[in-house]
Amino acid sequence: MAGPAGRLDAVLVCGGKWHDFDYARLRLLDLLGEHPQVRTTVHQDYDCVAELEKADLLVTYTCDVRPRAAERAALARFVERGGRWLALHGTNAVIEAPAPGGPRVFTTPRLLGELAEVLGSQFVAHPPIEPYEVQVTRPGHPLVAGIEPFTVTDELYVCELHGELEVLLHAEYTGPCRGFAEGDTAAIDDAPRPVLYLKRHGFGEVCCFTLGHCRGRYDVQDLGVDDTGRVDRGPWETPEFVTVLRRCVERVVSPPPPLPVPSLGAAAPRPPLSA
């Protein structure tokens, strides 16, 4: 996939709602910049089909960015042909804000279509932002080797899952997610909540990492809050998060040898999940 001189073409999509995308964009470009063979184009949404057709790797950090049908198809083709996609935080989130004057309840319509199967999940709800513990599901995997359970202050994602996932980090949560339409039922089971997982699709792979919340003082003005009075860096100041994120970037830049017999639309067989 790399050019004759070893160059790798990357697409970074960073934009959406209710987060400090300027901060996240700079941090992600800094991590990609640690790899001199990578050249990156930067976008705020998925209106970059021409770049995706040529790209070797894709990094996304979004919230409520909804790809159109042609863009969803291009993203699926990108992974099927062997592309590597690092999908961070709200990439899997489609969120409708409360109507003015109505109940302060967010809804999460299922508008990702076939992309939910490629990604392996779709966001449904999260409890209030507060510290929680992240557990290591597969301590022998290179992405999390040497990482002990750690605490982050972030949005603990409760998601609808799709296909076979190789979960590497998870969290435990069974309480309510107030403020979301499905918040009373989304987390009633006792299944672990995937925080970092791998999902194979065709010749390629999605690495999904749901951590990464960050917010500045002026990022929720459309919700009626002119100035939150605080800057929230969330897990970006947590050493374990930064270490694992750096490894995830390294994986999409220099992936391990591909597994045989690609599977379209479903994950290829992997070793059994061990907690």
Backbone as CSV, one residue per row, in Angstrom:
resi,resn,N_x,N_y,N_z,CA_x,CA_y,CA_z,C_x,C_y,C_z
1,MET,0.828,-1.201,0.000,0.000,0.000,0.000,0.867,1.257,0.000
2,ALA,2.061,1.212,0.621,2.917,2.383,0.656,3.453,2.674,-0.731
3,GLY,3.821,3.944,-0.958,4.405,4.336,-2.228,5.778,3.724,-2.412
4,PRO,6.385,3.911,-3.595,7.675,3.284,-3.883,8.782,3.723,-2.938
5,ALA,8.668,4.911,-2.365,9.673,5.382,-1.411,9.268,5.105,0.032
6,GLY,8.147,4.397,0.226,7.700,4.052,1.567,6.752,5.038,2.199
7,ARG,6.331,6.061,1.451,5.405,7.033,2.021,4.042,6.398,2.259
8,LEU,3.406,6.804,3.360,2.054,6.376,3.679,1.148,7.608,3.696
9,ASP,0.001,7.498,3.030,-0.955,8.592,2.986,-2.036,8.375,4.040
10,ALA,-2.198,9.368,4.907,-3.167,9.289,5.996,-4.249,10.342,5.803
11,VAL,-5.455,9.993,6.232,-6.566,10.928,6.296,-6.949,11.077,7.764
12,LEU,-7.002,12.316,8.239,-7.472,12.618,9.588,-8.789,13.374,9.473
13,VAL,-9.855,12.800,10.055,-11.150,13.460,10.113,-11.399,13.828,11.571
14,CYS,-11.484,15.127,11.850,-11.616,15.591,13.231,-12.572,16.776,13.241
15,GLY,-13.781,16.554,13.759,-14.763,17.625,13.792,-16.084,17.118,14.327
16,GLY,-17.029,18.033,14.501,-18.343,17.651,14.990,-18.846,18.601,16.061
17,LYS,-19.421,18.047,17.121,-20.098,18.844,18.147,-19.546,18.558,19.545
18,TRP,-19.580,19.585,20.401,-19.487,19.464,21.855,-18.131,18.988,22.369
19,HIS,-17.093,19.112,21.571,-15.745,18.731,21.979,-14.747,19.778,21.495
20,ASP,-13.558,19.760,22.075,-12.487,20.667,21.650,-11.695,19.989,20.540
21,PHE,-12.203,20.103,19.328,-11.574,19.418,18.201,-10.240,20.053,17.819
22,ASP,-10.053,21.325,18.107,-8.757,21.945,17.841,-7.669,21.261,18.674
23,TYR,-7.968,21.040,19.944,-6.999,20.394,20.820,-6.723,18.960,20.373
24,ALA,-7.790,18.186,20.130,-7.616,16.789,19.717,-6.863,16.703,18.388
25,ARG,-7.187,17.598,17.455,-6.537,17.589,16.142,-5.028,17.793,16.274
26,LEU,-4.636,18.763,17.105,-3.217,19.032,17.287,-2.501,17.844,17.934
27,ARG,-3.133,17.237,18.933,-2.505,16.086,19.592,-2.348,14.914,18.627
28,LEU,-3.371,14.677,17.808,-3.307,13.557,16.873,-2.292,13.817,15.769
29,LEU,-2.218,15.045,15.277,-1.216,15.364,14.273,0.189,15.225,14.848
30,ASP,0.348,15.555,16.108,1.647,15.391,16.757,2.043,13.920,16.803
31,LEU,1.083,13.029,17.126,1.379,11.601,17.166,1.676,11.060,15.764
32,LEU,0.891,11.479,14.772,1.172,11.051,13.401,2.518,11.586,12.928
33,GLY,2.884,12.779,13.400,4.156,13.381,13.013,5.373,12.655,13.546
34,GLU,5.182,11.736,14.500,6.301,10.920,14.980,6.752,9.901,13.935
35,HIS,5.979,9.774,12.852,6.283,8.810,11.792,6.571,9.577,10.503
36,PRO,7.843,9.768,10.154,8.182,10.657,9.040,7.685,10.181,7.687
37,GLN,7.341,8.902,7.564,6.839,8.396,6.284,5.372,8.721,6.045
38,VAL,4.682,9.272,7.055,3.252,9.543,6.962,3.023,10.979,6.492
39,ARG,2.155,11.133,5.505,1.701,12.444,5.054,0.181,12.495,5.217
40,THR,-0.313,13.539,5.889,-1.695,13.567,6.356,-2.477,14.713,5.730
41,THR,-3.682,14.400,5.230,-4.648,15.429,4.875,-5.686,15.508,5.990
42,VAL,-6.165,16.720,6.272,-7.023,16.957,7.428,-8.386,17.444,6.963
43,HIS,-9.433,16.866,7.551,-10.806,17.184,7.167,-11.671,17.275,8.428
44,GLN,-12.808,17.979,8.309,-13.745,18.070,9.420,-14.896,17.081,9.301
45,ASP,-15.074,16.475,8.137,-16.127,15.495,7.942,-15.673,14.498,6.885
46,TYR,-16.592,13.662,6.408,-16.217,12.574,5.500,-16.355,12.943,4.020
47,ASP,-16.409,14.227,3.735,-16.441,14.674,2.346,-15.011,14.667,1.792
48,CYS,-14.420,13.489,1.807,-13.020,13.320,1.386,-12.862,11.964,0.696
49,VAL,-13.860,11.600,-0.103,-13.875,10.288,-0.741,-12.652,10.094,-1.634
50,ALA,-12.258,11.122,-2.382,-11.102,10.995,-3.270,-9.840,10.681,-2.485
51,GLU,-9.668,11.317,-1.331,-8.491,11.037,-0.492,-8.564,9.636,0.101
52,LEU,-9.770,9.197,0.502,-9.922,7.855,1.060,-9.549,6.777,0.052
53,GLU,-9.874,7.011,-1.212,-9.580,6.009,-2.238,-8.080,5.765,-2.360
54,LYS,-7.256,6.743,-1.981,-5.800,6.612,-2.106,-5.115,6.370,-0.774
55,ALA,-5.853,6.464,0.325,-5.240,6.467,1.649,-4.803,5.081,2.093
56,ASP,-3.781,5.056,2.932,-3.316,3.832,3.584,-3.901,3.703,4.980
57,LEU,-4.120,4.830,5.644,-4.646,4.782,6.996,-5.569,5.964,7.239
58,LEU,-6.486,5.758,8.178,-7.519,6.734,8.511,-7.591,6.864,10.020
59,VAL,-7.584,8.101,10.506,-7.770,8.385,11.931,-8.960,9.328,12.050
60,THR,-9.917,8.977,12.908,-11.105,9.806,13.074,-11.347,10.109,14.543
61,TYR,-11.679,11.362,14.807,-12.113,11.813,16.127,-13.269,12.771,15.865
62,THR,-14.492,12.279,16.020,-15.668,13.059,15.664,-16.753,12.884,16.720
63,CYS,-17.811,13.674,16.570,-19.030,13.482,17.356,-20.193,13.996,16.531
64,ASP,-21.124,13.136,16.236,-22.298,13.450,15.437,-21.920,13.944,14.034
65,VAL,-20.884,13.358,13.477,-20.567,13.579,12.069,-21.144,12.388,11.308
66,ARG,-22.098,12.669,10.425,-22.895,11.621,9.795,-22.503,11.464,8.324
67,PRO,-21.785,10.409,7.996,-21.413,10.215,6.591,-22.630,9.922,5.722
68,ARG,-22.654,10.523,4.541,-23.715,10.240,3.576,-23.509,8.842,2.996
69,ALA,-24.485,8.374,2.242,-24.448,7.004,1.725,-23.174,6.746,0.933
70,ALA,-22.789,7.654,0.029,-21.578,7.458,-0.773,-20.340,7.450,0.105
71,GLU,-20.346,8.257,1.164,-19.201,8.299,2.074,-19.132,7.037,2.925
72,ARG,-20.285,6.522,3.346,-20.286,5.249,4.085,-19.728,4.133,3.216
73,ALA,-20.132,4.100,1.959,-19.625,3.066,1.048,-18.120,3.209,0.859
74,ALA,-17.625,4.447,0.758,-16.190,4.660,0.587,-15.414,4.220,1.823
75,LEU,-15.953,4.474,3.005,-15.295,4.038,4.233,-15.245,2.517,4.319
76,ALA,-16.343,1.857,3.955,-16.353,0.387,3.967,-15.344,-0.162,2.963
77,ARG,-15.290,0.420,1.756,-14.319,-0.041,0.742,-12.890,0.161,1.228
78,PHE,-12.659,1.274,1.903,-11.321,1.558,2.417,-10.829,0.429,3.314
79,VAL,-11.685,-0.021,4.236,-11.264,-1.093,5.143,-11.205,-2.422,4.408
80,GLU,-12.180,-2.697,3.561,-12.219,-3.979,2.837,-10.946,-4.215,2.043
81,ARG,-10.404,-3.180,1.435,-9.221,-3.363,0.578,-7.916,-3.390,1.367
82,GLY,-7.999,-3.250,2.696,-6.798,-3.355,3.511,-6.440,-2.117,4.282
83,GLY,-7.292,-1.094,4.257,-7.022,0.118,5.014,-7.107,-0.109,6.512
84,ARG,-6.375,0.708,7.245,-6.381,0.635,8.713,-7.046,1.895,9.257
85,TRP,-8.056,1.703,10.097,-8.873,2.802,10.600,-8.778,2.857,12.118
86,LEU,-8.221,3.937,12.650,-8.223,4.197,14.082,-9.399,5.123,14.373
87,ALA,-10.448,4.578,14.987,-11.696,5.295,15.247,-11.744,5.665,16.719
88,LEU,-11.662,6.951,17.005,-11.554,7.415,18.379,-12.843,8.051,18.878
89,HIS,-13.077,7.883,20.162,-14.122,8.545,20.932,-15.463,8.545,20.196
90,GLY,-15.976,9.685,19.794,-17.339,9.768,19.276,-17.506,9.406,17.827
91,THR,-16.523,8.752,17.220,-16.651,8.350,15.822,-17.925,7.544,15.591
92,ASN,-18.300,6.704,16.567,-19.478,5.837,16.393,-20.759,6.471,16.925
93,ALA,-20.749,7.803,17.151,-21.885,8.469,17.799,-22.678,9.322,16.818
94,VAL,-23.974,9.066,16.771,-24.943,9.951,16.115,-25.905,10.391,17.208
95,ILE,-25.954,11.702,17.470,-26.677,12.202,18.639,-27.558,13.377,18.232
96,GLU,-28.821,13.289,18.602,-29.765,14.387,18.398,-29.911,15.150,19.704
97,ALA,-29.664,16.456,19.665,-29.800,17.290,20.858,-31.270,17.484,21.213
98,PRO,-31.563,17.796,22.458,-32.960,18.047,22.850,-33.549,19.222,22.071
99,ALA,-34.830,19.147,21.797,-35.524,20.243,21.135,-35.640,21.423,22.092
100,PRO,-35.526,22.655,21.586,-35.661,23.831,22.460,-36.999,23.814,23.203
101,GLY,-36.929,24.017,24.492,-38.135,24.058,25.304,-38.666,22.711,25.732
102,GLY,-38.105,21.629,25.187,-38.567,20.297,25.534,-37.721,19.661,26.618
103,PRO,-37.976,18.395,26.925,-37.163,17.684,27.920,-35.703,17.633,27.487
104,ARG,-34.799,17.742,28.437,-33.364,17.709,28.128,-32.913,16.254,27.995
105,VAL,-33.322,15.658,26.874,-33.021,14.255,26.614,-32.404,14.131,25.218
106,PHE,-31.251,13.508,25.151,-30.574,13.270,23.886,-31.013,11.917,23.324
107,THR,-31.170,11.840,22.020,-31.481,10.573,21.363,-30.306,10.174,20.485
108,THR,-30.224,8.869,20.214,-29.109,8.338,19.429,-29.662,7.496,18.271
109,PRO,-30.160,8.144,17.214,-30.743,7.404,16.092,-29.706,6.543,15.391
110,ARG,-30.159,5.397,14.894,-29.251,4.460,14.227,-29.134,4.843,12.748
111,LEU,-28.287,5.814,12.472,-28.150,6.353,11.125,-26.808,6.037,10.481
112,LEU,-26.011,5.182,11.092,-24.724,4.815,10.494,-24.865,3.748,9.414
113,GLY,-26.010,3.096,9.349,-26.214,2.083,8.322,-25.197,0.967,8.419
114,GLU,-24.676,0.564,7.241,-23.717,-0.544,7.189,-22.415,-0.214,7.901
115,LEU,-22.176,1.072,8.158,-20.926,1.452,8.804,-20.860,0.980,10.252
116,ALA,-22.010,0.797,10.904,-22.001,0.284,12.268,-21.399,-1.117,12.316
117,GLU,-21.670,-1.915,11.289,-21.096,-3.260,11.219,-19.596,-3.197,10.960
118,VAL,-19.159,-2.269,10.121,-17.723,-2.117,9.856,-17.004,-1.659,11.122
119,LEU,-17.581,-0.656,11.806,-16.976,-0.133,13.028,-17.058,-1.122,14.189
120,GLY,-18.125,-1.902,14.227,-18.307,-2.852,15.314,-19.158,-2.344,16.460
121,SER,-19.591,-1.082,16.405,-20.404,-0.564,17.505,-21.066,0.733,17.085
122,GLN,-22.110,1.103,17.840,-22.716,2.420,17.731,-23.056,2.907,19.131
123,PHE,-22.679,4.146,19.402,-22.912,4.763,20.707,-24.411,4.844,21.000
124,VAL,-24.787,4.556,22.265,-26.174,4.646,22.709,-26.330,5.674,23.833
125,ALA,-25.412,5.660,24.809,-25.549,6.555,25.959,-24.271,6.519,26.774
126,HIS,-24.164,7.464,27.705,-23.087,7.405,28.691,-23.571,8.003,30.000
127,PRO,-23.078,7.500,31.137,-23.396,8.127,32.420,-22.668,9.464,32.542
128,PRO,-22.891,10.224,33.606,-22.187,11.501,33.772,-20.675,11.324,33.718
129,ILE,-20.003,12.340,33.214,-18.545,12.301,33.144,-17.981,12.313,34.568
130,GLU,-17.238,11.277,34.878,-16.619,11.152,36.190,-15.539,10.084,36.108
131,PRO,-14.670,9.987,37.111,-13.614,8.977,37.055,-14.191,7.558,37.054
132,TYR,-13.596,6.685,36.251,-13.945,5.263,36.279,-12.718,4.449,35.918
133,GLU,-12.764,3.167,36.262,-11.598,2.309,36.066,-11.710,1.562,34.742
134,VAL,-10.611,1.552,34.027,-10.487,0.793,32.788,-9.703,-0.481,33.082
135,GLN,-10.273,-1.626,32.723,-9.657,-2.926,32.961,-8.957,-3.419,31.691
136,VAL,-7.916,-4.204,31.875,-7.178,-4.779,30.755,-7.751,-6.157,30.462
137,THR,-8.360,-6.317,29.306,-9.037,-7.566,28.942,-8.047,-8.608,28.448
138,ARG,-7.083,-8.188,27.625,-6.093,-9.109,27.053,-4.701,-8.568,27.342
139,PRO,-4.176,-8.820,28.541,-2.913,-8.193,28.949,-1.715,-8.595,28.095
140,GLY,-1.824,-9.695,27.345,-0.708,-10.103,26.516,-0.666,-9.437,25.153
141,HIS,-1.691,-8.671,24.788,-1.720,-8.062,23.460,-0.744,-6.878,23.407
142,PRO,-0.034,-6.699,22.286,0.963,-5.618,22.211,0.411,-4.223,22.468
143,LEU,-0.849,-3.971,22.138,-1.396,-2.635,22.355,-1.555,-2.289,23.828
144,VAL,-1.678,-3.295,24.682,-1.920,-3.032,26.103,-0.921,-3.739,27.006
145,ALA,0.107,-4.347,26.446,1.090,-5.072,27.253,1.742,-4.133,28.270
146,GLY,1.807,-4.580,29.518,2.425,-3.788,30.566,1.527,-2.723,31.169
147,ILE,0.317,-2.576,30.657,-0.627,-1.590,31.183,-1.433,-2.221,32.322
148,GLU,-1.439,-1.580,33.455,-2.254,-2.014,34.585,-3.609,-1.307,34.518
149,PRO,-4.623,-1.832,35.233,-5.892,-1.095,35.299,-5.639,0.357,35.710
150,PHE,-6.363,1.276,35.052,-6.116,2.695,35.319,-7.435,3.446,35.366
151,THR,-7.389,4.607,36.002,-8.571,5.439,36.169,-8.506,6.633,35.231
152,VAL,-9.625,6.900,34.550,-9.736,8.069,33.687,-10.994,8.848,34.056
153,THR,-10.999,10.111,33.727,-12.215,10.918,33.806,-12.670,11.147,32.382
154,ASP,-13.755,10.499,32.001,-14.152,10.472,30.599,-15.629,10.091,30.520
155,GLU,-16.138,10.031,29.303,-17.470,9.508,29.055,-17.366,7.993,28.893
156,LEU,-18.018,7.248,29.765,-18.003,5.793,29.689,-19.069,5.372,28.668
157,TYR,-18.621,4.935,27.511,-19.546,4.652,26.416,-20.277,3.331,26.615
158,VAL,-21.594,3.404,26.520,-22.440,2.223,26.428,-22.876,2.139,24.972
159,CYS,-22.549,1.032,24.317,-22.729,0.935,22.871,-23.543,-0.289,22.477
160,GLU,-24.153,-0.194,21.328,-24.742,-1.342,20.653,-23.629,-1.977,19.832
161,LEU,-23.375,-3.268,20.052,-22.217,-3.924,19.443,-22.618,-4.712,18.202
162,HIS,-21.682,-4.812,17.247,-21.937,-5.484,15.982,-20.746,-6.374,15.618
163,GLY,-21.013,-7.647,15.409,-19.979,-8.559,14.930,-19.029,-9.005,16.023
164,GLU,-17.993,-9.688,15.600,-17.009,-10.244,16.529,-15.912,-9.230,16.789
165,LEU,-15.714,-8.891,18.056,-14.723,-7.899,18.456,-13.620,-8.565,19.271
166,GLU,-12.409,-8.118,19.067,-11.301,-8.541,19.924,-11.085,-7.423,20.943
167,VAL,-11.701,-7.583,22.110,-11.686,-6.526,23.122,-10.365,-6.582,23.894
168,LEU,-9.718,-5.417,24.005,-8.427,-5.318,24.686,-8.523,-4.565,26.013
169,LEU,-9.415,-3.573,26.083,-9.696,-2.841,27.317,-11.203,-2.773,27.498
170,HIS,-11.665,-2.804,28.739,-13.096,-2.701,28.987,-13.342,-2.013,30.324
171,ALA,-14.576,-1.628,30.535,-15.022,-1.075,31.813,-16.304,-1.783,32.228
172,GLU,-16.603,-1.728,33.507,-17.819,-2.335,34.042,-18.791,-1.224,34.411
173,TYR,-20.042,-1.329,33.919,-21.055,-0.352,34.311,-22.433,-0.932,34.049
174,THR,-23.310,-0.821,35.049,-24.682,-1.317,34.890,-25.715,-0.299,35.350
175,GLY,-25.308,0.932,35.597,-26.243,1.927,36.114,-26.964,2.688,35.024
176,PRO,-27.728,3.704,35.402,-28.475,4.506,34.430,-27.563,5.480,33.694
177,CYS,-28.057,5.945,32.563,-27.376,6.977,31.781,-28.378,8.117,31.607
178,ARG,-28.521,8.919,32.642,-29.533,9.969,32.649,-29.279,10.983,31.536
179,GLY,-30.377,11.450,30.937,-30.265,12.441,29.882,-30.285,11.865,28.488
180,PHE,-30.326,10.517,28.387,-30.404,9.855,27.086,-31.724,9.082,27.005
181,ALA,-32.314,9.067,25.829,-33.621,8.440,25.663,-33.602,6.968,26.036
182,GLU,-32.488,6.301,25.796,-32.364,4.886,26.136,-31.539,4.684,27.407
183,GLY,-31.388,5.740,28.174,-30.489,5.703,29.320,-30.894,4.788,30.442
184,ASP,-32.178,4.446,30.538,-32.618,3.560,31.616,-32.495,2.088,31.251
185,THR,-32.314,1.795,29.972,-32.245,0.394,29.537,-30.919,0.030,28.887
186,ALA,-30.120,1.016,28.474,-28.903,0.722,27.711,-27.910,-0.098,28.508
187,ALA,-27.814,0.138,29.802,-26.773,-0.502,30.608,-27.342,-1.368,31.715
188,ILE,-28.464,-2.050,31.449,-29.039,-2.889,32.492,-28.372,-4.264,32.557
189,ASP,-27.706,-4.691,31.478,-27.015,-5.983,31.524,-25.673,-5.792,32.212
190,ASP,-25.029,-6.909,32.533,-23.747,-6.831,33.243,-22.564,-7.134,32.338
191,ALA,-22.738,-6.994,31.030,-21.637,-7.250,30.098,-20.587,-6.157,30.215
192,PRO,-19.313,-6.501,30.044,-18.277,-5.467,30.032,-18.513,-4.483,28.886
193,ARG,-18.135,-3.224,29.092,-18.253,-2.188,28.070,-16.905,-2.076,27.345
194,PRO,-16.838,-2.465,26.079,-15.555,-2.357,25.371,-15.060,-0.913,25.341
195,VAL,-13.799,-0.728,25.664,-13.151,0.575,25.613,-12.153,0.633,24.463
196,LEU,-11.451,-0.467,24.220,-10.541,-0.588,23.085,-10.738,-1.964,22.486
197,TYR,-10.971,-2.012,21.174,-11.125,-3.303,20.517,-10.643,-3.223,19.075
198,LEU,-10.399,-4.391,18.501,-10.052,-4.546,17.088,-11.190,-5.264,16.386
199,LYS,-11.466,-4.839,15.173,-12.536,-5.447,14.374,-12.023,-5.598,12.945
200,ARG,-11.927,-6.835,12.475,-11.476,-7.079,11.121,-12.635,-6.961,10.142
201,HIS,-12.328,-6.406,8.962,-13.330,-6.294,7.903,-12.595,-6.389,6.576
202,GLY,-12.872,-7.448,5.827,-12.143,-7.662,4.580,-10.664,-7.844,4.850
203,PHE,-9.827,-7.168,4.072,-8.381,-7.228,4.258,-7.895,-6.253,5.324
204,GLY,-8.784,-5.387,5.821,-8.361,-4.331,6.727,-8.849,-4.518,8.145
205,GLU,-8.649,-3.488,8.952,-8.937,-3.589,10.375,-9.344,-2.228,10.927
206,VAL,-10.312,-2.260,11.831,-10.692,-1.089,12.603,-10.155,-1.264,14.018
207,CYS,-9.493,-0.236,14.507,-9.073,-0.168,15.909,-9.907,0.930,16.543
208,CYS,-10.836,0.558,17.412,-11.770,1.504,18.003,-11.396,1.743,19.469
209,PHE,-11.200,3.013,19.827,-10.793,3.410,21.179,-11.778,4.492,21.627
210,THR,-12.668,4.159,22.562,-13.762,5.072,22.896,-13.357,6.182,23.857
211,LEU,-12.163,6.118,24.431,-11.706,7.207,25.289,-11.317,8.415,24.435
212,GLY,-11.145,9.569,25.105,-10.628,10.725,24.393,-11.419,12.002,24.560
213,HIS,-12.396,12.045,25.469,-13.195,13.259,25.618,-12.312,14.453,25.976
214,CYS,-12.582,15.590,25.343,-11.980,16.857,25.742,-12.943,17.971,25.358
215,ARG,-12.975,19.014,26.166,-13.925,20.092,25.922,-13.352,21.411,26.442
216,GLY,-13.466,22.462,25.631,-13.077,23.796,26.058,-14.255,24.556,26.628
217,ARG,-14.015,25.789,26.986,-15.044,26.587,27.652,-16.210,26.941,26.731
218,TYR,-15.982,26.958,25.410,-16.980,27.503,24.494,-17.513,26.467,23.500
219,ASP,-17.436,25.198,23.847,-17.765,24.141,22.888,-19.201,23.646,22.972
220,VAL,-20.014,24.176,23.889,-21.405,23.733,23.988,-22.363,24.919,23.928
221,GLN,-21.992,25.950,23.196,-22.851,27.124,23.111,-24.193,26.810,22.464
222,ASP,-24.205,25.823,21.534,-25.477,25.475,20.898,-26.432,24.793,21.866
223,LEU,-25.936,24.387,23.046,-26.800,23.799,24.069,-27.212,24.833,25.119
224,GLY,-26.907,26.104,24.837,-27.345,27.165,25.735,-26.360,27.511,26.831
225,VAL,-25.116,27.005,26.737,-24.091,27.307,27.736,-23.011,28.129,27.042
226,ASP,-23.016,29.443,27.278,-22.068,30.309,26.577,-20.630,30.039,26.989
227,ASP,-20.414,29.781,28.277,-19.064,29.585,28.800,-19.159,28.611,29.966
228,THR,-18.540,27.431,29.811,-18.594,26.441,30.892,-17.727,26.843,32.077
229,GLY,-16.788,27.779,31.857,-15.915,28.210,32.932,-14.775,27.264,33.237
230,ARG,-14.611,26.224,32.393,-13.531,25.266,32.656,-13.053,24.644,31.348
231,VAL,-11.828,24.199,31.378,-11.248,23.447,30.264,-11.073,22.019,30.726
232,ASP,-11.638,21.079,29.981,-11.640,19.665,30.358,-10.771,18.888,29.381
233,ARG,-9.648,18.404,29.850,-8.751,17.599,29.009,-8.982,16.097,29.172
234,GLY,-9.810,15.709,30.132,-10.181,14.302,30.276,-8.981,13.380,30.331
235,PRO,-9.001,12.297,29.527,-7.932,11.298,29.601,-6.635,11.735,28.928
236,TRP,-6.641,12.858,28.222,-5.431,13.298,27.523,-4.301,13.630,28.487
237,GLU,-4.606,13.742,29.761,-3.572,13.963,30.774,-3.320,12.706,31.602
238,THR,-3.866,11.577,31.136,-3.662,10.292,31.806,-2.575,9.514,31.068
239,PRO,-1.443,9.191,31.703,-0.320,8.568,30.990,-0.688,7.272,30.277
240,GLU,-1.525,6.426,30.901,-1.875,5.154,30.272,-2.643,5.373,28.967
241,PHE,-3.539,6.361,28.961,-4.282,6.653,27.728,-3.327,7.095,26.633
242,VAL,-2.418,7.996,26.942,-1.489,8.495,25.928,-0.599,7.365,25.412
243,THR,-0.158,6.486,26.300,0.679,5.353,25.882,-0.075,4.439,24.932
244,VAL,-1.307,4.067,25.291,-2.080,3.160,24.436,-2.439,3.851,23.122
245,LEU,-2.784,5.128,23.175,-3.108,5.845,21.946,-1.905,5.890,21.008
246,ARG,-0.736,6.147,21.548,0.472,6.148,20.709,0.669,4.778,20.065
247,ARG,0.430,3.719,20.801,0.561,2.368,20.233,-0.481,2.129,19.143
248,CYS,-1.690,2.657,19.337,-2.728,2.498,18.312,-2.332,3.203,17.024
249,VAL,-1.754,4.394,17.148,-1.268,5.096,15.958,-0.172,4.293,15.283
250,GLU,0.733,3.742,16.074,1.804,2.909,15.501,1.231,1.703,14.776
251,ARG,0.137,1.143,15.290,-0.444,-0.040,14.657,-1.019,0.292,13.285
252,VAL,-1.708,1.422,13.155,-2.259,1.747,11.845,-1.174,2.192,10.874
253,VAL,-0.046,2.685,11.397,1.074,3.050,10.531,1.864,1.818,10.121
254,SER,2.132,0.924,11.058,2.932,-0.278,10.799,2.191,-1.496,11.348
255,PRO,1.187,-1.970,10.627,0.361,-3.065,11.142,1.109,-4.395,11.137
256,PRO,0.657,-5.355,11.958,1.226,-6.701,11.903,0.834,-7.376,10.596
257,PRO,1.453,-8.519,10.254,1.075,-9.234,9.030,-0.408,-9.565,9.024
258,PRO,-1.077,-9.456,7.877,-2.529,-9.707,7.832,-2.856,-11.165,8.093
259,LEU,-4.028,-11.382,8.661,-4.526,-12.737,8.832,-5.040,-13.263,7.490
260,PRO,-5.021,-14.575,7.263,-5.507,-15.115,5.992,-7.024,-15.084,5.896
261,VAL,-7.511,-15.287,4.683,-8.940,-15.450,4.377,-9.762,-14.276,4.898
262,PRO,-9.741,-13.146,4.183,-10.538,-12.004,4.625,-12.019,-12.304,4.572
263,SER,-12.762,-11.612,5.415,-14.215,-11.794,5.476,-14.880,-10.440,5.319
264,LEU,-15.821,-10.302,4.402,-16.518,-9.047,4.179,-17.801,-9.030,4.989
265,GLY,-17.970,-7.944,5.741,-19.215,-7.760,6.482,-19.249,-8.454,7.827
266,ALA,-18.232,-9.229,8.157,-18.185,-9.897,9.449,-16.726,-10.112,9.809
267,ALA,-16.445,-10.205,11.084,-15.075,-10.378,11.535,-14.594,-11.789,11.235
268,ALA,-13.313,-11.906,10.878,-12.717,-13.222,10.698,-12.494,-13.864,12.064
269,PRO,-12.415,-15.189,12.119,-12.221,-15.848,13.416,-10.959,-15.370,14.107
270,ARG,-11.054,-15.175,15.401,-9.916,-14.783,16.215,-9.866,-15.701,17.440
271,PRO,-8.752,-15.696,18.150,-8.695,-16.493,19.380,-9.811,-16.093,20.331
272,PRO,-10.266,-17.009,21.175,-11.346,-16.688,22.116,-10.968,-15.540,23.021
273,LEU,-11.933,-14.724,23.400,-11.724,-13.603,24.274,-11.465,-14.106,25.690
274,SER,-10.466,-13.576,26.328,-10.180,-13.970,27.711,-10.163,-12.727,28.569
275,ALA,-10.888,-12.776,29.661,-10.951,-11.603,30.550,-9.772,-11.635,31.520
